[in-house]
Amino acid sequence: MQLPVPIARRTFLARGGIGLGATALGQLISPRSHANPLGTLHELPIVPRAKRIIWLYMAGGMSHLDTFDYKPLLEKLNGQPMPSSVTEGQQIAQLQGQQLKVLAPQYPFRQWGDSGQEISEIWPELAHRCADDLCIVRSLHTEAINHDPAHTFMNTGSMISGRPAMGSWLWYGLGCETDQLPGFVVMVSTGRYGQKQPIAARQWHSGFLPSRYQGVEFRSAGDPVLYVRNPAGVNEDQQRDVVDVTRELNTLQFQRDADPEIATRISQLEMAFRMQTSVPDLMDISNEPEHILDMYGTKGGDGTFASNCLLARRLAERGVRFIQLYHRDWDHHGSIKEHIAGSAAEVDRGAAALLLDLKQRGMLDDTIVVFGSEFGRTPMAQGNGRDHHLAGFTMWFAGGGFRPGMTYGATDEFGYHAAENVVSVHDIHATLLHQLGIDHERFHYRYQGLDMRLTGVEPARVVREIVS
């Protein structure tokens, strides 16, 4: 009888680790690996009300005081000194050391819909057609006074760059309902008003999560993904051969090194190959009825926010988990009367059409639409504009179990401080996770010896008053 050859403990552990890694690799490159709706969360602790999020991000800092938070006292005191009791000791961006004067709302507000939501008249489509679908939260505050850290905080829950974006967290936790497209897609549009807000790719980075969960930016015009089409003279079978050989070489290296980034490289090459078919189909809107194109006000592929909204609906239909649309025109330090109306006009029709389109398809019930900025604007004038403001601002939500036709929370009579039912950015993250079936306190990733969470270590709450 031949006895088994003894092996050292370290050799056994090393070989065992590679075996487990190979099993994980097989899962990563299997044909349906990306379509696992549960992701790494095999059991959801909460019954989910939503499957996906479409985040309409008004980059630059939308003025809550001219859009969704009417303050009649500002009209009464227009041009007068701002009471020092309101601003004393407060963090201010560019108005430090200047005389602070009140600036009135630039356009009339009125009540809309059966719910009587109080919204500015610069939103004729959204207010007239969708007011009863909106859950408006007027009592938000954030921790960052300047754009880039405020974007980072809103997207990742931390002002420290390098943390995973919320879309990456969701893709990691819930997986994706398609193996043909990424689980996290970003699109950026630019109009003619305001200072153009730079949006860095780190806003959709996967951070310390495996890099396969990084968001993918789709361009707003032309081919949404560079090199998505085969080069001249290369057909699909030839491209398949290249992908297969590359996968085999990477698999050999993975079996030797057990580096998870090699597994990511393999899975992303497979995803890229599948996208060569799925992306052209996504962009082909020839099957969209004319009344849908008229509702959005676009023929598609023109780089506008409305076009991106139409693509967002098509991405949602195809199973993408998190879709984020940036519109870069909301930084209104000057000429706010002209620019805020212009910026609103650039997004009003598209946002309203997206809500109506989702609703008529029965998709608004399990899709959360988020609308807002990284912070608000000051009730004090900056010339004929408004400065950055972190102490109080507004966002709205629709679908996915958010209570429709309601307004929650309030700022003080100047619109300066969140004063009633105060909501933090972490509270918003906790609430969105809850609606997707995730307990924010238990959803973490071990990194550098710590259990890292989207909602951080400070207390955060699910705002149960605004959800069902």
C-alpha positions as CSV (number, residue, x, y, z in Angstrom):
1,M,0.0,0.0,0.0
2,Q,1.3,3.4,-1.0
3,L,1.0,6.0,1.8
4,P,0.1,9.5,0.9
5,V,3.0,11.9,0.7
6,P,3.0,14.3,3.6
7,I,2.8,18.0,2.9
8,A,3.6,21.0,5.1
9,R,0.8,23.0,6.7
10,R,1.8,26.1,4.8
11,T,1.7,24.2,1.5
12,F,-1.7,22.8,2.3
13,L,-3.1,26.3,3.1
14,A,-1.6,27.8,0.0
15,R,-3.0,25.1,-2.3
16,G,-6.3,25.3,-0.5
17,G,-6.5,29.0,-1.0
18,I,-5.8,28.7,-4.7
19,G,-8.6,26.0,-4.9
20,L,-11.1,28.4,-3.2
21,G,-9.9,31.2,-5.5
22,A,-10.4,29.0,-8.5
23,T,-13.9,28.3,-7.4
24,A,-14.6,32.0,-7.0
25,L,-13.0,32.6,-10.5
26,G,-15.4,30.1,-12.0
27,Q,-18.3,32.0,-10.5
28,L,-17.0,35.3,-11.8
29,I,-16.6,34.1,-15.4
30,S,-19.7,31.9,-15.6
31,P,-22.2,33.1,-18.2
32,R,-24.7,34.3,-15.6
33,S,-22.3,35.4,-12.9
34,H,-23.3,39.1,-13.3
35,A,-27.0,38.3,-13.2
36,N,-27.2,37.1,-9.6
37,P,-29.8,39.5,-8.1
38,L,-28.6,38.8,-4.6
39,G,-24.9,39.7,-5.1
40,T,-23.0,39.1,-1.9
41,L,-26.1,39.6,0.2
42,H,-27.6,36.1,0.0
43,E,-30.5,37.0,2.3
44,L,-32.0,40.5,2.5
45,P,-33.0,41.4,6.1
46,I,-35.8,43.7,5.0
47,V,-38.5,43.1,2.4
48,P,-37.4,45.4,-0.5
49,R,-39.7,48.0,-1.9
50,A,-37.4,48.9,-4.8
51,K,-35.0,47.1,-7.1
52,R,-33.0,50.1,-8.5
53,I,-32.1,53.8,-8.2
54,I,-32.0,56.5,-10.8
55,W,-30.2,59.5,-9.3
56,L,-30.8,62.8,-11.1
57,Y,-27.8,64.8,-9.8
58,M,-28.0,68.6,-10.2
59,A,-24.2,69.3,-9.9
60,G,-23.2,72.7,-8.6
61,G,-25.6,73.3,-5.8
62,M,-29.2,74.0,-6.8
63,S,-30.8,76.9,-4.8
64,H,-33.5,75.4,-2.7
65,L,-34.9,78.9,-2.1
66,D,-35.7,79.4,-5.8
67,T,-37.0,75.9,-6.5
68,F,-38.7,73.9,-3.7
69,D,-38.5,75.8,-0.5
70,Y,-40.5,79.1,-0.5
71,K,-39.5,81.7,2.2
72,P,-41.8,84.8,2.1
73,L,-39.7,86.5,4.7
74,L,-36.9,86.7,2.1
75,E,-39.2,88.7,-0.1
76,K,-40.2,91.0,2.7
77,L,-36.5,91.7,3.7
78,N,-35.0,91.7,0.2
79,G,-31.9,93.9,0.1
80,Q,-31.8,94.4,3.8
81,P,-28.9,93.2,6.0
82,M,-29.0,89.5,7.0
83,P,-29.5,89.3,10.8
84,S,-26.2,88.4,12.4
85,S,-28.0,86.1,14.8
86,V,-28.6,83.7,11.9
87,T,-25.1,83.7,10.4
88,E,-22.8,84.3,13.4
89,G,-20.3,81.5,13.8
90,Q,-21.5,79.7,10.6
91,Q,-19.4,78.3,7.9
92,I,-19.6,80.4,4.8
93,A,-17.8,79.8,1.5
94,Q,-17.0,82.9,-0.5
95,L,-18.9,85.6,1.5
96,Q,-16.5,85.6,4.4
97,G,-15.9,89.2,5.6
98,Q,-18.5,90.7,3.3
99,Q,-21.7,92.6,4.1
100,L,-24.5,90.0,4.0
101,K,-27.8,91.1,2.4
102,V,-31.0,89.1,2.0
103,L,-31.9,88.0,-1.6
104,A,-35.6,87.3,-2.3
105,P,-36.8,84.2,-4.3
106,Q,-36.3,85.0,-7.9
107,Y,-39.6,83.5,-9.1
108,P,-43.1,83.0,-7.7
109,F,-44.1,79.8,-5.9
110,R,-47.6,78.3,-6.0
111,Q,-49.3,75.1,-5.0
112,W,-49.5,72.3,-7.5
113,G,-51.5,69.1,-7.8
114,D,-54.1,67.6,-5.4
115,S,-51.4,67.5,-2.7
116,G,-50.8,71.2,-2.9
117,Q,-47.0,70.9,-3.1
118,E,-45.5,74.4,-3.0
119,I,-43.0,74.6,-5.9
120,S,-41.5,77.4,-8.0
121,E,-43.1,78.2,-11.3
122,I,-39.7,77.5,-13.1
123,W,-40.8,73.8,-13.1
124,P,-43.9,73.9,-15.4
125,E,-43.7,70.2,-16.4
126,L,-42.5,68.7,-13.2
127,A,-44.8,70.7,-10.9
128,H,-47.9,70.5,-13.2
129,R,-47.6,66.8,-14.1
130,C,-45.8,65.1,-11.2
131,A,-46.3,67.1,-8.0
132,D,-48.4,64.4,-6.5
133,D,-45.6,61.8,-7.1
134,L,-42.9,63.8,-5.3
135,C,-41.7,63.3,-1.7
136,I,-39.9,66.6,-1.0
137,V,-37.5,66.7,1.9
138,R,-36.6,70.3,2.9
139,S,-34.5,69.8,6.0
140,L,-31.3,68.3,4.6
141,H,-27.8,69.4,5.8
142,T,-24.3,68.2,4.8
143,E,-20.8,68.5,6.1
144,A,-18.9,70.1,3.1
145,I,-19.0,73.7,2.0
146,N,-17.1,73.3,-1.3
147,H,-18.1,71.3,-4.4
148,D,-15.6,68.4,-4.7
149,P,-15.8,67.2,-1.0
150,A,-19.5,67.8,-1.0
151,H,-19.9,65.6,-4.1
152,T,-17.7,63.0,-2.5
153,F,-19.7,63.1,0.7
154,M,-23.0,62.8,-1.1
155,N,-21.8,59.9,-3.3
156,T,-19.7,57.9,-0.8
157,G,-20.7,59.0,2.7
158,S,-17.3,60.4,3.4
159,M,-15.3,63.5,2.4
160,I,-12.2,61.3,2.1
161,S,-11.6,60.4,-1.5
162,G,-11.2,56.8,-2.3
163,R,-14.3,55.4,-0.6
164,P,-16.8,53.4,-2.7
165,A,-19.7,55.2,-4.3
166,M,-23.2,54.2,-3.4
167,G,-23.7,52.6,-6.8
168,S,-20.7,50.4,-6.2
169,W,-22.0,49.4,-2.8
170,L,-25.4,48.4,-4.3
171,W,-23.8,46.5,-7.2
172,Y,-21.5,44.7,-4.7
173,G,-24.4,43.8,-2.3
174,L,-27.3,43.2,-4.6
175,G,-25.6,42.2,-7.8
176,C,-27.1,43.1,-11.2
177,E,-30.1,41.7,-13.0
178,T,-28.3,41.7,-16.3
179,D,-25.0,40.1,-17.6
180,Q,-25.0,42.3,-20.7
181,L,-24.4,45.7,-19.0
182,P,-22.6,47.1,-15.9
183,G,-24.6,47.3,-12.7
184,F,-23.7,51.0,-12.2
185,V,-23.8,53.4,-15.1
186,V,-23.1,57.2,-15.1
187,M,-24.0,59.8,-17.7
188,V,-23.1,63.5,-17.7
189,S,-24.8,66.4,-19.6
190,T,-24.0,70.1,-19.9
191,G,-26.2,73.0,-20.9
192,R,-25.7,76.8,-21.4
193,Y,-26.2,78.2,-17.9
194,G,-24.2,78.6,-14.7
195,Q,-20.5,77.7,-14.1
196,K,-19.8,74.2,-15.5
197,Q,-19.2,72.0,-12.5
198,P,-16.3,69.5,-13.0
199,I,-17.2,66.0,-12.2
200,A,-14.3,63.6,-11.5
201,A,-14.5,59.9,-12.2
202,R,-13.6,59.2,-8.6
203,Q,-17.3,60.1,-7.8
204,W,-18.3,56.7,-9.2
205,H,-15.2,54.7,-8.1
206,S,-15.4,51.4,-6.3
207,G,-12.9,52.4,-3.7
208,F,-11.8,49.5,-1.5
209,L,-14.4,47.2,-3.0
210,P,-13.3,44.9,-5.8
211,S,-12.7,47.0,-8.9
212,R,-15.3,45.2,-11.0
213,Y,-17.9,47.2,-9.1
214,Q,-16.7,50.6,-10.4
215,G,-19.3,52.7,-12.2
216,V,-19.0,52.9,-16.0
217,E,-19.4,56.3,-17.6
218,F,-21.5,56.2,-20.8
219,R,-20.9,59.2,-23.1
220,S,-24.0,61.3,-23.8
221,A,-23.6,61.5,-27.6
222,G,-22.2,59.2,-30.2
223,D,-21.1,55.7,-29.1
224,P,-21.7,55.7,-25.3
225,V,-18.6,53.5,-24.7
226,L,-15.4,54.0,-26.6
227,Y,-14.3,51.1,-28.8
228,V,-17.6,49.3,-28.3
229,R,-17.6,48.3,-32.0
230,N,-15.2,45.9,-33.6
231,P,-12.4,47.5,-35.6
232,A,-12.7,47.2,-39.4
233,G,-12.0,43.7,-40.6
234,V,-12.7,42.0,-37.3
235,N,-15.9,40.0,-36.9
236,E,-17.6,38.6,-33.8
237,D,-16.0,35.2,-34.0
238,Q,-12.5,36.6,-34.3
239,Q,-13.2,38.9,-31.3
240,R,-14.5,35.9,-29.4
241,D,-11.2,34.1,-30.1
242,V,-9.2,37.0,-28.7
243,V,-11.3,37.1,-25.5
244,D,-11.1,33.3,-25.0
245,V,-7.3,33.2,-25.4
246,T,-6.8,36.2,-23.1
247,R,-9.1,34.6,-20.5
248,E,-7.1,31.4,-20.6
249,L,-3.8,33.3,-20.1
250,N,-5.3,35.3,-17.2
251,T,-6.7,32.1,-15.7
252,L,-3.3,30.5,-15.6
253,Q,-1.9,33.6,-13.9
254,F,-4.8,33.6,-11.4
255,Q,-4.1,29.9,-10.6
256,R,-0.5,30.9,-9.9
257,D,-1.0,34.2,-8.0
258,A,-4.6,34.0,-6.7
259,D,-4.8,37.8,-7.2
260,P,-8.5,38.9,-7.2
261,E,-7.7,41.7,-9.6
262,I,-6.9,39.1,-12.2
263,A,-10.4,37.7,-11.7
264,T,-11.8,41.2,-12.1
265,R,-9.8,41.6,-15.4
266,I,-11.3,38.4,-16.7
267,S,-14.8,39.3,-15.8
268,Q,-14.5,42.8,-17.3
269,L,-13.2,41.4,-20.6
270,E,-16.2,39.1,-20.7
271,M,-18.5,42.1,-19.9
272,A,-16.9,44.2,-22.6
273,F,-17.5,41.5,-25.2
274,R,-21.1,41.2,-24.2
275,M,-21.5,45.0,-24.3
276,Q,-20.5,45.0,-28.0
277,T,-24.0,43.6,-28.6
278,S,-26.0,45.1,-25.8
279,V,-24.8,48.7,-26.1
280,P,-25.8,49.2,-29.7
281,D,-29.2,47.7,-28.9
282,L,-29.5,50.1,-26.0
283,M,-28.8,53.0,-28.2
284,D,-31.2,52.0,-31.0
285,I,-34.3,53.9,-30.1
286,S,-36.0,53.3,-33.5
287,N,-38.5,51.1,-31.6
288,E,-39.5,53.9,-29.2
289,P,-43.0,55.3,-30.1
290,E,-43.1,58.8,-31.4
291,H,-45.3,59.9,-28.4
292,I,-42.5,58.8,-26.0
293,L,-39.9,60.8,-27.9
294,D,-42.2,63.8,-27.9
295,M,-42.8,63.4,-24.2
296,Y,-39.0,63.6,-23.5
297,G,-38.4,66.2,-26.2
298,T,-35.5,64.4,-27.8
299,K,-34.8,62.0,-30.6
300,G,-32.0,60.5,-28.5
301,G,-28.2,60.5,-28.7
302,D,-28.0,64.3,-28.7
303,G,-26.1,64.7,-25.4
304,T,-29.0,66.4,-23.5
305,F,-30.3,65.7,-20.1
306,A,-33.6,64.6,-21.6
307,S,-31.8,62.1,-23.9
308,N,-29.9,60.7,-20.8
309,C,-33.3,60.4,-19.0
310,L,-34.6,58.3,-21.9
311,L,-31.5,56.1,-21.8
312,A,-31.9,55.8,-18.0
313,R,-35.3,54.3,-18.5
314,R,-33.9,51.9,-21.1
315,L,-31.0,50.9,-18.7
316,A,-33.5,50.3,-15.9
317,E,-35.6,48.1,-18.1
318,R,-32.5,46.0,-18.9
319,G,-31.7,45.4,-15.2
320,V,-29.0,48.0,-14.3
321,R,-29.0,48.5,-10.6
322,F,-27.8,52.1,-10.2
323,I,-28.0,54.9,-12.8
324,Q,-26.7,58.4,-12.1
325,L,-27.3,61.3,-14.4
326,Y,-25.2,64.5,-13.7
327,H,-26.3,67.8,-15.1
328,R,-23.4,70.3,-14.6
329,D,-25.1,73.7,-14.8
330,W,-26.2,74.5,-11.2
331,D,-23.3,76.6,-9.9
332,H,-25.1,80.0,-9.8
333,H,-22.8,82.5,-8.1
334,G,-24.0,85.3,-10.3
335,S,-27.0,86.1,-12.6
336,I,-29.1,83.6,-10.7
337,K,-32.4,84.9,-12.0
338,E,-31.5,84.1,-15.6
339,H,-29.4,81.0,-14.9
340,I,-31.6,79.1,-12.5
341,A,-34.6,79.4,-14.8
342,G,-32.3,78.3,-17.7
343,S,-30.9,75.3,-15.8
344,A,-34.4,74.3,-14.7
345,A,-35.7,74.4,-18.3
346,E,-32.8,72.1,-19.3
347,V,-33.9,69.3,-17.0
348,D,-37.6,70.0,-16.2
349,R,-39.1,68.2,-19.2
350,G,-36.7,65.2,-19.1
351,A,-37.2,64.6,-15.4
352,A,-41.0,64.8,-15.7
353,A,-41.0,62.5,-18.7
354,L,-38.9,60.0,-16.9
355,L,-41.3,59.8,-13.9
356,L,-44.4,59.6,-16.3
357,D,-42.7,57.0,-18.4
358,L,-41.7,54.8,-15.5
359,K,-45.2,55.2,-14.0
360,Q,-47.0,54.1,-17.2
361,R,-44.8,51.1,-17.5
362,G,-45.4,50.0,-13.9
363,M,-41.7,50.6,-13.1
364,L,-42.0,53.5,-10.7
365,D,-43.3,51.2,-8.0
366,D,-39.9,49.5,-7.8
367,T,-37.6,52.3,-9.0
368,I,-36.4,55.1,-6.8
369,V,-35.8,58.4,-8.5
370,V,-33.7,60.9,-6.5
371,F,-33.3,64.5,-7.5
372,G,-31.0,67.0,-5.8
373,S,-27.5,68.6,-5.4
374,E,-24.5,68.3,-3.2
375,F,-25.7,71.3,-1.1
376,G,-28.0,74.4,-1.4
377,R,-27.4,78.1,-1.8
378,T,-27.4,81.0,0.7
379,P,-30.4,83.2,1.5
380,M,-27.8,86.1,1.3
381,A,-26.9,87.6,-2.1
382,Q,-23.5,87.1,-3.7
383,G,-23.8,90.1,-6.1
384,N,-26.8,88.9,-8.1
385,G,-26.2,85.3,-7.3
386,R,-26.0,83.0,-4.2
387,D,-23.1,81.3,-2.5
388,H,-22.6,77.7,-1.4
389,H,-24.7,76.6,1.6
390,L,-24.5,73.4,3.7
391,A,-26.8,74.1,6.6
392,G,-30.1,73.5,4.8
393,F,-31.2,72.4,1.4
394,T,-33.8,70.3,-0.4
395,M,-34.0,67.0,-2.4
396,W,-37.0,65.1,-3.7
397,F,-37.7,61.4,-4.1
398,A,-40.3,59.5,-6.1
399,G,-41.3,55.8,-6.4
400,G,-39.8,52.8,-4.7
401,G,-42.0,53.1,-1.6
402,F,-41.4,56.8,-0.9
403,R,-44.6,58.5,0.1
404,P,-46.0,60.6,-2.8
405,G,-47.4,64.1,-2.6
406,M,-45.8,65.0,0.7
407,T,-43.3,67.5,2.0
408,Y,-41.2,66.6,5.0
409,G,-39.1,68.8,7.3
410,A,-38.4,72.5,7.1
411,T,-35.7,75.1,7.2
412,D,-36.0,78.2,9.4
413,E,-37.8,81.3,8.2
414,F,-34.7,82.5,6.3
415,G,-34.1,79.1,4.7
416,Y,-30.7,79.0,6.4
417,H,-30.8,76.1,8.9
418,A,-32.5,72.8,8.7
419,A,-34.8,73.3,11.6
420,E,-37.6,70.7,11.6
421,N,-37.2,66.9,11.2
422,V,-33.6,67.4,10.3
423,V,-32.1,64.9,7.8
424,S,-28.5,64.1,7.2
425,V,-26.8,62.7,4.1
426,H,-26.2,59.5,6.0
427,D,-29.9,59.4,6.9
428,I,-30.7,59.5,3.1
429,H,-28.2,56.7,2.4
430,A,-29.7,54.6,5.2
431,T,-33.2,55.2,3.9
432,L,-32.3,54.3,0.3
433,L,-30.6,51.1,1.4
434,H,-33.6,50.2,3.5
435,Q,-36.0,50.6,0.6
436,L,-33.7,48.2,-1.3
437,G,-33.9,45.6,1.5
438,I,-30.5,46.4,3.2
439,D,-29.9,47.2,6.8
440,H,-27.3,49.9,6.7
441,E,-25.8,49.0,10.1
442,R,-25.1,45.4,9.0
443,F,-24.0,46.1,5.4
444,H,-20.2,46.5,5.6
445,Y,-16.9,45.5,4.0
446,R,-13.8,44.5,6.0
447,Y,-10.9,46.8,5.0
448,Q,-7.7,47.6,6.9
449,G,-9.1,45.9,10.0
450,L,-12.3,47.9,10.1
451,D,-15.9,47.1,9.1
452,M,-16.5,49.9,6.6
453,R,-20.1,51.1,5.9
454,L,-21.6,53.6,3.5
455,T,-23.3,55.3,6.4
456,G,-20.0,55.6,8.4
457,V,-19.7,55.4,12.2
458,E,-21.8,58.3,13.2
459,P,-25.5,57.6,14.0
460,A,-27.7,57.4,11.0
461,R,-31.4,56.7,10.8
462,V,-33.9,55.4,8.3
463,V,-36.4,58.3,7.8
464,R,-39.4,56.1,8.2
465,E,-41.9,59.0,8.0
466,I,-41.2,59.4,4.2
467,V,-41.4,55.7,3.2
468,S,-43.9,52.9,3.4
